Amino acid sequence: MSKVDVYDALSEAYGKFKDVAFNICNDANKADDVVQMTMEAVLKMPKETLQDIFNKGGLLFYIIRIITLNIKSKTSRYYYKYEKYYERIDGNTTAGKYSNDFIGGRSVTHIRLDAIEELLNDLYWYDKELFSTYMAGGYTLDTLAEETGISRTSIFHTIKRVKKYIKENVKEKARKIKETE
């Protein structure tokens, strides 16, 4: 089989990959994103490796396995690029059980996010900036360490300490915000 056959097989199976991804995550947009990211990674692979997988008859299984891991793993590149940003500090996602509850015209989610912002303002500037950059920028610990020149261990401990501080204090701070409204 030639390299052209590999690319033809990928092209022909693209719809199947989207169907598999949709069956796993039940979200058409997420399925499109994960398949696109997977295809990009596969096409960047060394041509010899891709050809070898294709010749052994395992190309479709291999790609479906990558799609599955991208959707389910919290260490995948897909997670860091698309999912991590939407996770809330207190362990809930923005589409969690409180997202549609409103108190005084504002959702509980917005109140909790305001509480987190106030808690971050109480921190030392270094902790606040490092944490904000890590959460909003879609960085891994390694990429943030590389870009800032700060050791990975220092970044890890700072982020862990800030998360713990927020988790321990967010409910009380949110309660105080609700009382003032």
N, C-alpha and C positions, 0 to 999 in steps of 0.2 A: 504494500500500500504506500502511496506517496503522501507527501505533506498536504497536497491539495485535498486528498481524501479525508484527512483529519479535519481540516477546516470546513469541508462540506458536511461532515458528520456533525460537527458542532453547530453549524448553521441550521441543518435539518432538525436537530434536537432542541433548538432554542425554545420552542413552544412547550415541549415536554418539561424542560427545566423550570419554566415559569409555572406550569401546572403543579409540579412537585413542590416548589417553594410556596405556592399559594395554599396547597394542602397542609403544609407544615405550620404556616403562620396565619392563615385566614385573612390576609390583608394584601390586596392587589398592589398597592404602592410599595409596600415592604418587599413583596415578592419580586417586583421589577428591580428594585434597588439591589437586592441580594444577588439576583441572577446576573445583573450587569457587573457588579463588583467581582463576582466569581469568574465571569468570562474574561474580564480584564486581567485578573491574576493568572488564569490559565493561558491566555495568549502571551503573557510575559515570561512564561516558563521556557526553559531551553527547548528548542525544537526537537532535539534528539529524545529528550525525556518524554515529551508529548507524543512523539511518534511511537516510542517504545510502549507506552500505555495503550495507545490505539491498536498497535499490532497484536498485543496480548488480549484484546477484546474487552478491556476494562475501562475504557474512556468514559462511557456514560455513567457507570457506577461511581467512578472516581469523582466526577463533577457533581453528581447528586450528593455524594458524601461531603464534599466541600460546602455545598449549599446548606445541607443539614447542620453542619458544624458552625457555619457562619450565623445561622439563625439562632441556634440554641446555646452557643458558648459565649460567656461573658469575657473571654479573652480574645475573641476574634477581631479582626480588623473592622469587620462590618459593625460589630457592637460599639467599638470605640468611635467610629465615624458617625453612625446614625442613632444608636440607641442610648448611649451613655449620657448624651446631652439632655435627654428628656427625663432622666431619672431624678427624683427628688432626693434631697439630702436625708430626709427622715425615713427613707426606705420605701416610700410610696412612689408611684408614677403619677404624672399629671392627670392621667385618666383613671385614677384610683377611686375608692369608694366615696370620697368627699368632693369630687370634682363638680357635682351638680348641686351641692348643698349651699344655700345662700344665707348669710346672716347680715341683716341690715344693708342689703343691696350689694354686698361683696361676697364672693365665694370663699369657702373655708380655705381652698387652695391659695387664693390671693392673700388671705390673712396670714397663713403659714409662711408663704414666701416673703411677706413683709417682715415677719418675725425673724426669719433666717437672715434677711438683710440687716436688721438691727443687731442681731447677734454678731454678725461679721464685723459691723462697725465698732463693736466693743473690743475686738481683738487687736493685737499688735499689728502694725501695717504689713510687716513681712508675712505673717500668717495669712492675713486677709488676701493680699495680692497673690501669693503663691496658690492658695486654695481656689480663688476666683479664676486664675489663669488655667489651672488644671481642670476645673469643672467646665468652664465655658469654652475652652480652646480645643477640646477633644484630644488632649495629649495623653500619652501613656507616661508612666514614671520615667522610662528611659528617654523618650523624646524630649520631655520637659527638662530632664537633667542635662541632656546634650545641648539644648538651646540656651539654657540659663547658666550653665557652668556650676550649678549647685549639685552636690552629690545626690545620687538616687536615694540613699538611705535617709539623708536629711529631709528630702522631699516626702518620702514615705511617712516618716514619723510626724512631720508637720501636718500633713493631710489627715492622717489617722487621728491626731490630737484634735484638730478642728472638727472633724466629723463627730467625734465623741462629745465634744463641747456642744455642738448643735443638737445632737440627739438628746442629750440630757436636759437641754434648756428650751427647746423650741415650743413645747406645749405650754409651758408657763408664760413665755413671752407672747405667744399667740393669745392666750387667755387675757393678758393685760391689754393687748391691742383691742380685743373685742370689747372689753369693759370701757375703754375710752371712746368708743364709737357711739 
